[in-house]
């Protein structure tokens, strides 16, 4: 999302409207968090991956 902190980069950013829609959907369904983009979902998934599966040996 475009904020003062992210203004320096031209990287693709999620729209505030999409963040709001995802947040409202999470509230509607009783979810405690919103993972608004694929990079965030992948990072969270990696946290629950067994450590022997994270690294190529």
VENTAMO-V609557 format. One record per helix or strand. SS is the DSSP state (H for helix, E for strand). FROM is the first residue (numbers start at 0). TO is the last residue. If there is no record, write none. Layout:
SS:FROM:TO + SS:FROM:TO
This chain:
H:15:27 + H:37:46 + H:50:53
